[in-house]
Amino acid sequence: MPKMKTKSAAAKRFKVTGTGKLMKMKAYKSHILTKKTTKRKRNLRKATEIDKSNLAPMKRILPYS
C-alpha cells in the first residue's frame, strides 16, 4: 500500500500536542487591527484547541500526526 500524503495546507496551520490534541491559531489577527481593542488582540495571540467535532476529519488530513 502506498504512503498517505499529508495535506500541506493543514500541516502549516495545525500542530499536534504530546497528548494528541490539535492546536490552531485564532483568526482575525492579520489586518485591520486599529479598530480592535488591546484586550481582543491579546486574546487572539494564543493557540486554541480544535473542536472535538472537527477532530476526525483533521486526523484524516494529517495521517502522520
Secondary structure in CASP SS format (residue, H / E / C, confidence):
PFRMAT SS
TARGET T0000
AUTHOR 0000-0000-0000
METHOD secondary structure of the structure
MODEL  1
M C 1.00
P C 1.00
K C 1.00
M C 1.00
K C 1.00
T C 1.00
K C 1.00
S H 1.00
A H 1.00
A H 1.00
A H 1.00
K H 1.00
R H 1.00
F E 1.00
K E 1.00
V E 1.00
T C 1.00
G C 1.00
T C 1.00
G C 1.00
K C 1.00
L E 1.00
M E 1.00
K E 1.00
M E 1.00
K C 1.00
A C 1.00
Y C 1.00
K C 1.00
S C 1.00
H C 1.00
I C 1.00
L C 1.00
T C 1.00
K C 1.00
K C 1.00
T C 1.00
T H 1.00
K H 1.00
R H 1.00
K H 1.00
R H 1.00
N H 1.00
L C 1.00
R C 1.00
K C 1.00
A E 1.00
T E 1.00
E E 1.00
I C 1.00
D C 1.00
K H 1.00
S H 1.00
N H 1.00
L H 1.00
A H 1.00
P H 1.00
M H 1.00
K H 1.00
R H 1.00
I H 1.00
L C 1.00
P C 1.00
Y C 1.00
S C 1.00
END
